[in-house]
């Protein structure tokens, strides 16, 4: 399969590395832009190219309607990844992005592909996601803005400007509409790839006992690693978390994600 320009709708390639030996595809937390991973793209090891997933309605796709359900979103991303399957690829996702990355990984494997690894960060286990009953979509804009400010991850000054605050709230609300109805299917096959779990030590949304339950979805559980900080611990621990995220790509003899994909650019 030849690499076409269509992939560029889905993935921001901030620092092109045509000779990279592996790729790290990064999925953003709810309400965030692909630039959340700009620093990673600039500082990743020389052999790793970082791609940031761009959701419909964000950045260069601002004119498109936002995604409406997580399963269809995962279908589309998995399909868009196929032309990029010419070299080992690992998926990384934080918070909502971890849930999307997990579903994309399931689809890649169902289509006959293989991943170097799946790294999930700051996200409840699929078992807990099936049980949860979150109600953030019921918050009005003021209450949601307070929640986001307290959660961290968004520059505080954005909440001081009414127009910018509205943009932040609208983006987060659009992603909530995708995430909150999501209930992972418990009847599907276990992942064949290794699953690495990262979390903040003070993140109440991802307690250690639940993080360990990610072992239920894979035949190769790589364990849980905790870092100082809360839900957005990775902003203060960028270098250490990036090092952990690219760890699955450090192996030798890894196969391309899709054997038939042609290497081009």
MARDREN-76880 format. One line per 10 residues: their letters; for each residue y, x, z of N, C-alpha, C. Coordinates in pm, whole numbers, plus 50000, padded with zeros to 5 digits. Layout:
N
a> Y/X/Z/Y/X/Z/Y/X/Z | ...
END
This chain:
265
xxxxxxxxxx> 49881/50085/50000/50000/50000/50000/50124/50089/50000 | 50211/50067/49903/50331/50149/49894/50436/50102/49992 | 50514/50196/50042/50620/50166/50136/50738/50105/50061 | 50774/49983/50093/50884/49915/50028/51001/49905/50124 | 51114/49854/50073/51233/49844/50156/51223/49730/50257 | 51124/49642/50245/51114/49527/50334/51095/49569/50479 | 51028/49682/50502/51004/49725/50639/51134/49750/50714 | 51241/49787/50638/51368/49821/50702/51434/49700/50768 | 51395/49579/50731/51447/49461/50802/51397/49458/50945 | 51276/49506/50965/51212/49494/51095/51228/49616/51184
xxxxxxxxxx> 51250/49732/51125/51249/49855/51204/51372/49940/51178 | 51444/49975/51286/51554/50070/51276/51499/50211/51287 | 51530/50291/51189/51484/50429/51183/51607/50516/51205 | 51649/50528/51329/51775/50597/51359/51770/50745/51321 | 51656/50807/51341/51641/50949/51308/51516/50963/51220 | 51533/50957/51088/51417/50968/50999/51347/51102/51015 | 51215/51096/51021/51133/51217/51031/51016/51203/50934 | 51040/51227/50806/50934/51206/50706/50810/51291/50728 | 50823/51401/50802/50708/51487/50827/50649/51468/50966 | 50690/51363/51035/50637/51338/51170/50486/51318/51164
xxxxxxxxxx> 50418/51364/51265/50273/51347/51271/50232/51217/51338 | 50327/51148/51401/50297/51020/51464/50423/50937/51479 | 50404/50807/51502/50516/50714/51520/50503/50640/51652 | 50618/50617/51714/50626/50532/51832/50712/50413/51795 | 50653/50294/51792/50723/50171/51757/50762/50102/51887 | 50893/50080/51906/50946/50032/52034/50998/49889/52024 | 50962/49808/52121/50999/49667/52125/51096/49645/52241 | 51205/49576/52213/51315/49563/52309/51290/49455/52414 | 51354/49471/52531/51353/49363/52630/51437/49246/52582 | 51422/49132/52645/51493/49012/52605/51644/49035/52603
xxxxxxxxxx> 51707/48988/52496/51851/48996/52483/51905/49128/52434 | 51818/49226/52413/51864/49361/52377/51865/49383/52226 | 51932/49490/52186/51941/49531/52047/51849/49651/52023 | 51815/49681/51899/51735/49800/51869/51796/49928/51924 | 51929/49932/51934/51996/50052/51984/51958/50084/52129 | 51888/49993/52195/51834/50022/52328/51752/50150/52325 | 51693/50181/52207/51607/50298/52193/51671/50410/52109 | 51801/50402/52089/51869/50505/52010/51853/50643/52073 | 51869/50651/52204/51858/50781/52270/51716/50837/52256 | 51616/50752/52262/51479/50798/52243/51460/50854/52102
xxxxxxxxxx> 51517/50787/52003/51503/50834/51865/51563/50974/51850 | 51671/50998/51922/51740/51128/51912/51669/51238/51989 | 51597/51203/52093/51542/51305/52182/51390/51313/52180 | 51325/51233/52098/51179/51237/52090/51132/51372/52039 | 51010/51412/52073/50957/51538/52022/50964/51544/51870 | 50971/51663/51816/50990/51682/51672/50884/51611/51589 | 50762/51603/51640/50654/51542/51563/50642/51393/51576 | 50734/51328/51650/50726/51184/51674/50849/51115/51619 | 50828/51019/51531/50936/50936/51480/50940/50805/51557 | 51057/50771/51610/51075/50648/51687/51133/50540/51596
xxxxxxxxxx> 51067/50425/51593/51117/50308/51521/51145/50199/51623 | 51260/50134/51612/51297/50025/51703/51288/49892/51629 | 51214/49799/51685/51195/49670/51621/51325/49590/51627 | 51362/49533/51512/51482/49450/51502/51441/49304/51487 | 51472/49224/51586/51437/49082/51580/51531/49007/51487 | 51486/48898/51426/51576/48813/51348/51695/48770/51433 | 51814/48776/51375/51935/48740/51447/52005/48856/51513 | 51950/48977/51504/52009/49094/51570/52052/49198/51466 | 52164/49264/51495/52218/49374/51414/52219/49337/51267 | 52149/49415/51181/52157/49390/51037/52093/49259/50996
xxxxxxxxxx> 52026/49191/51091/51963/49062/51063/52038/48948/51131 | 52166/48969/51159/52244/48872/51236/52256/48737/51165 | 52245/48734/51033/52259/48608/50961/52131/48525/50962 | 52022/48583/51008/51894/48512/51010/51879/48430/51138 | 51810/48318/51131/51785/48241/51254/51692/48319/51345 | 51709/48307/51476/51623/48381/51569/51479/48332/51563 | 51389/48415/51613/51248/48376/51623/51235/48255/51715 | 51132/48176/51691/51113/48054/51770/50988/48055/51856 | 50892/48140/51824/50774/48151/51910/50716/48290/51898 | 50653/48335/52007/50610/48473/52016/50492/48503/51923
xxxxxxxxxx> 50403/48408/51905/50287/48432/51821/50327/48455/51676 | 50418/48372/51622/50464/48390/51484/50542/48520/51470 | 50619/48555/51573/50692/48681/51571/50594/48798/51563 | 50490/48794/51644/50390/48902/51641/50319/48909/51507 | 50290/48794/51447/50229/48793/51314/50316/48869/51214 | 50446/48839/51217/50538/48899/51120/50553/49049/51141 | 50564/49092/51268/50578/49235/51295/50452/49310/51255 | 50337/49256/51287/50211/49322/51251/50200/49337/51100 | 50241/49237/51027/50238/49246/50881/50335/49352/50831 | 50455/49356/50892/50555/49454/50850/50512/49597/50880
xxxxxxxxxx> 50424/49614/50978/50376/49748/51014/50277/49806/50913 | 50215/49723/50836/50106/49771/50749/50150/49886/50656 | 50266/49877/50590/50305/49989/50504/50334/50117/50581 | 50350/50108/50713/50380/50225/50795/50255/50280/50863 | 50141/50231/50821/50018/50269/50888/49953/50395/50836 | 50033/50486/50780/49979/50607/50718/49958/50721/50816 | 49996/50701/50942/49981/50807/51041/49962/50744/51180 | 49914/50820/51276/49892/50762/51409/50017/50693/51463 | 49996/50574/51519/50106/50492/51567/50074/50436/51705 | 50169/50451/51795/50159/50390/51928/50268/50286/51942
xxxxxxxxxx> 50242/50183/52021/50340/50078/52047/50390/50090/52190 | 50522/50074/52207/50582/50072/52340/50670/49948/52350 | 50658/49877/52461/50745/49762/52482/50786/49752/52627 | 50911/49713/52649/50960/49692/52786/50990/49544/52807 | 50941/49491/52920/50966/49352/52959/50914/49258/52850 | 50998/49171/52794/50953/49085/52685/50893/49166/52573 | 50950/49283/52546/50899/49367/52439/50755/49408/52459 | 50713/49421/52585/50574/49456/52612/50480/49343/52572 | 50520/49219/52598/50438/49105/52558/50425/49098/52406 | 50536/49122/52335/50532/49121/52189/50445/49236/52138
xxxxxxxxxx> 50462/49355/52197/50382/49471/52155/50233/49444/52175 | 50198/49382/52285/50058/49349/52313/50001/49257/52205 | 50077/49153/52170/50029/49060/52068/50023/49127/51931 | 50118/49214/51902/50113/49288/51775/49990/49378/51772 | 49962/49445/51883/49844/49530/51890/49716/49453/51865 | 49706/49334/51919/49588/49249/51896/49572/49218/51748 | 49683/49192/51681/49678/49158/51539/49647/49279/51452 | 49700/49394/51489/49668/49516/51415/49518/49542/51419 | 49459/49530/51537/49316/49555/51549/49234/49447/51478 | 49279/49322/51485/49207/49214/51418/49206/49233/51267
xxxxxxxxxx> 49309/49301/51214/49318/49327/51071/49245/49455/51030 | 49177/49517/51124/49101/49637/51093/49173/49766/51118 | 49293/49759/51175/49369/49880/51204/49335/49936/51341 | 49388/50053/51370/49367/50115/51501/49496/50178/51548 | 49519/50172/51676/49640/50227/51735/49608/50352/51815 | 49708/50440/51825/49693/50556/51912/49702/50514/52058 | 49770/50403/52085/49782/50355/52221/49883/50243/52230 | 49876/50167/52338/49973/50062/52370/50031/50094/52507 | 50163/50108/52516/50230/50139/52641/50316/50019/52677 | 50282/49953/52788/50357/49834/52831/50435/49869/52957
xxxxxxxxxx> 50560/49825/52961/50651/49863/53068/50721/49740/53124 | 50726/49731/53257/50805/49625/53321/50765/49485/53281 | 50636/49462/53263/50590/49330/53217/50470/49286/53297 | 50470/49161/53337/50356/49104/53408/50232/49109/53320 | 50116/49112/53382/49991/49115/53308/49972/48985/53231 | 49893/48987/53123/49864/48862/53052/49808/48753/53144 | 49726/48793/53241/49672/48694/53334/49784/48624/53411 | 49881/48700/53457/49992/48641/53532/50085/48561/53441 | 50101/48606/53316/50184/48532/53222/50125/48394/53193 | 49993/48385/53199/49931/48254/53178/49956/48160/53296
xxxxxxxxxx> 49983/48218/53413/49998/48138/53535/50143/48105/53568 | 50236/48181/53513/50375/48171/53559/50440/48039/53519 | 50543/48005/53590/50622/47886/53559/50769/47920/53578 | 50821/48002/53489/50960/48045/53498/51052/47935/53447 | 51176/47935/53497/51269/47826/53458/51408/47879/53427 | 51416/48003/53376/51548/48059/53347/51621/47982/53238 | 51547/47918/53148/51613/47842/53041/51695/47727/53098 | 51666/47684/53221/51742/47574/53283/51874/47621/53343 | 51893/47754/53352/52019/47806/53408/52135/47775/53315 | 52251/47741/53372/52370/47731/53288/52420/47873/53260
xxxxxxxxxx> 52520/47884/53173/52564/48016/53128/52614/48104/53242 | 52688/48044/53337/52742/48124/53448/52629/48179/53534 | 52532/48096/53564/52421/48141/53648/52336/48245/53575 | 52319/48227/53446/52240/48322/53368/52312/48457/53359 | 52444/48453/53347/52520/48578/53343/52508/48654/53475 | 52511/48582/53587/52493/48646/53717/52355/48707/53727 | 52255/48634/53681/52117/48685/53683/52106/48815/53603 | 52165/48818/53485/52156/48936/53399/52232/49054/53459 | 52347/49026/53517/52424/49134/53580/52343/49197/53694 | 52281/49111/53774/52201/49161/53887/52076/49235/53840
xxxxxxxxxx> 52018/49191/53729/51896/49251/53678/51920/49393/53630 | 52040/49419/53578/52070/49550/53521/52026/49555/53376 | 52047/49670/53314/52007/49686/53176/52116/49655/53075 | 52223/49586/53120/52335/49552/53033/52462/49611/53095 | 52542/49683/53016/52665/49740/53070/52749/49634/53142 | 52787/49662/53266/52855/49563/53349/52986/49515/53288 | 53053/49603/53213/53183/49564/53157/53171/49453/53054 | 53053/49434/52996/53036/49327/52898/53053/49190/52962 | 53025/49181/53091/53036/49052/53159/53180/49021/53198 | 53269/49117/53184/53410/49096/53219/53490/49037/53103
xxxxxxxxxx> 53433/49043/52982/53498/48987/52863/53426/48857/52827 | 53496/48743/52828/53429/48614/52804/53352/48608/52672 | 53409/48664/52565/53341/48658/52436/53216/48745/52435 | 53227/48866/52489/53111/48954/52494/53003/48900/52587 | 53048/48842/52699/52952/48783/52791/52874/48672/52723 | 52943/48590/52642/52875/48482/52573/52772/48535/52473 | 52805/48644/52406/52710/48705/52312/52585/48753/52385 | 52606/48814/52500/52492/48863/52579/52406/48746/52624 | 52469/48643/52677/52394/48527/52727/52321/48457/52613 | 52386/48440/52498/52323/48372/52385/52200/48448/52336
xxxxxxxxxx> 52211/48581/52328/52097/48661/52282/51981/48651/52380 | 52013/48657/52509/51907/48647/52610/51844/48508/52607 | 51924/48406/52592/51871/48270/52591/51780/48248/52470 | 51816/48306/52356/51733/48293/52236/51595/48356/52259 | 51593/48470/52328/51465/48535/52355/51386/48459/52462 | 51456/48400/52558/51386/48318/52658/51312/48202/52592 | 51372/48146/52488/51309/48034/52419/51178/48077/52354 | 51165/48205/52323/51042/48260/52267/50944/48295/52378 | 50994/48356/52485/50907/48412/52588/50853/48309/52687 | 50937/48218/52733/50895/48131/52843/50779/48038/52807
xxxxxxxxxx> 50769/47987/52684/50651/47903/52653/50524/47984/52627 | 50536/48115/52615/50424/48199/52577/50316/48204/52685 | 50193/48178/52644/50077/48191/52731/49971/48269/52654 | 49942/48392/52693/49844/48472/52619/49708/48404/52610 | 49647/48418/52494/49514/48362/52471/49412/48448/52544 | 49331/48385/52629/49232/48462/52704/49096/48465/52638 | 49085/48405/52517/48956/48399/52449/48941/48509/52344 | 49047/48584/52315/49040/48685/52211/48966/48810/52256 | 48943/48899/52161/48872/49024/52189/48959/49116/52274 | 48894/49198/52354/48964/49300/52429/49012/49408/52333
xxxxxxxxxx> 49125/49468/52366/49178/49576/52283/49085/49697/52288 | 49073/49763/52174/48996/49887/52169/49081/50008/52204 | 49211/49994/52188/49301/50105/52216/49327/50119/52365 | 49370/50238/52406/49404/50260/52546/49535/50190/52579 | 49540/50126/52696/49661/50059/52743/49715/50136/52863 | 49840/50182/52851/49910/50254/52957/50014/50160/53015 | 50022/50150/53146/50117/50060/53212/50219/50142/53290 | 50348/50114/53266/50458/50178/53337/50538/50071/53410 | 50592/50107/53526/50669/50009/53604/50766/50081/53695 | 50869/50005/53740/50960/50055/53841/50907/50023/53979
xxxxxxxxxx> 50917/50117/54070/50861/50098/54205/50925/49980/54277 | 51053/49954/54250/51123/49844/54318/51134/49718/54232 | 51060/49713/54123/51067/49597/54034/50976/49487/54088 | 51036/49384/54146/50958/49277/54206/50886/49193/54100 | 50932/49201/53975/50868/49123/53869/50736/49184/53824 | 50714/49312/53858/50591/49379/53815/50528/49454/53932 | 50478/49382/54031/50414/49450/54145/50291/49529/54101 | 50260/49633/54177/50152/49722/54140/50017/49653/54124 | 49988/49556/54212/49857/49491/54204/49842/49413/54074 | 49955/49356/54025/49946/49283/53899/49944/49378/53780
xxxxxxxxxx> 50019/49487/53788/50018/49585/53679/49876/49632/53651 | 49796/49647/53754/49658/49692/53737/49572/49591/53662 | 49616/49466/53655/49538/49363/53587/49544/49375/53435 | 49631/49464/53384/49627/49492/53241/49491/49548/53200 | 49415/49600/53296/49281/49652/53267/49191/49542/53211 | 49226/49416/53235/49142/49305/53189/49146/49284/53039 | 49244/49346/52969/49261/49317/52826/49218/49432/52737 | 49162/49538/52794/49127/49655/52713/48997/49717/52760 | 48930/49783/52668/48811/49859/52704/48846/50001/52748 | 48974/50037/52736/49016/50174/52768/49147/50169/52848
xxxxxxxxxx> 49136/50134/52973/49255/50125/53057/49297/50264/53103 | 49422/50300/53076/49472/50434/53108/49545/50440/53241 | 49551/50328/53314/49609/50329/53447/49756/50289/53452 | 49809/50288/53574/49946/50247/53602/50024/50368/53652 | 50144/50385/53598/50232/50491/53647/50363/50428/53693 | 50405/50459/53814/50528/50402/53871/50639/50506/53875 | 50761/50459/53851/50880/50543/53852/50981/50485/53951 | 51067/50569/54007/51172/50517/54094/51263/50420/54019 | 51301/50311/54086/51395/50219/54025/51342/50077/54016 | 51429/49990/53966/51396/49849/53952/51347/49814/53813
xxxxxxxxxx> 51384/49694/53767/51329/49645/53641/51369/49735/53524 | 51488/49787/53525/51533/49875/53417/51531/50021/53461 | 51426/50056/53532/51407/50194/53578/51416/50295/53464 | 51375/50256/53344/51368/50351/53233/51505/50399/53186 | 51611/50328/53222/51745/50374/53184/51785/50497/53264 | 51739/50506/53388/51770/50622/53472/51663/50730/53462 | 51550/50696/53402/51438/50789/53393/51401/50812/53245 | 51502/50818/53160/51478/50819/53015/51381/50929/52972 | 51407/51050/53013/51326/51163/52967/51182/51150/53013 | 51162/51117/53141/51027/51106/53196/50951/50991/53132
xxxxxxxxxx> 51019/50878/53110/50951/50762/53052/50919/50788/52905 | 51010/50851/52832/50981/50886/52693/50860/50977/52686 | 50853/51074/52776/50738/51165/52779/50609/51086/52798 | 50612/50987/52888/50494/50904/52912/50463/50815/52791 | 50567/50766/52724/50548/50676/52610/50483/50746/52491 | 50514/50873/52471/50457/50945/52356/50324/51011/52390 | 50282/51002/52515/50156/51066/52556/50037/51026/52468 | 50023/50897/52429/49909/50861/52345/49907/50932/52210 | 50022/50983/52166/50030/51051/52037/50000/51200/52047 | 49976/51248/52167/49954/51392/52185/49810/51434/52159
xxxxxxxxxx> 49722/51336/52136/49582/51369/52111/49562/51436/51976 | 49443/51484/51954/49410/51551/51828/49310/51468/51750 | 49320/51475/51618/49224/51407/51533/49241/51256/51528 | 49361/51207/51560/49384/51063/51556/49391/51015/51412 | 49344/50893/51389/49343/50836/51256/49471/50757/51230 | 49510/50743/51101/49622/50655/51069/49594/50514/51119 | 49701/50436/51134/49683/50300/51183/49602/50217/51084 | 49636/50229/50954/49560/50164/50848/49520/50270/50748 | 49393/50285/50726/49342/50394/50645/49391/50390/50502 | 49422/50269/50451/49459/50257/50309/49608/50278/50286
xxxxx> 49689/50286/50392/49834/50297/50374/49867/50435/50317 | 49960/50437/50221/50000/50563/50157/50117/50622/50230 | 50115/50751/50248/50225/50820/50315/50340/50838/50218 | 50454/50783/50254/50573/50795/50170/50695/50779/50257 | 50769/50886/50284/50892/50878/50361/50873/50857/50507
END
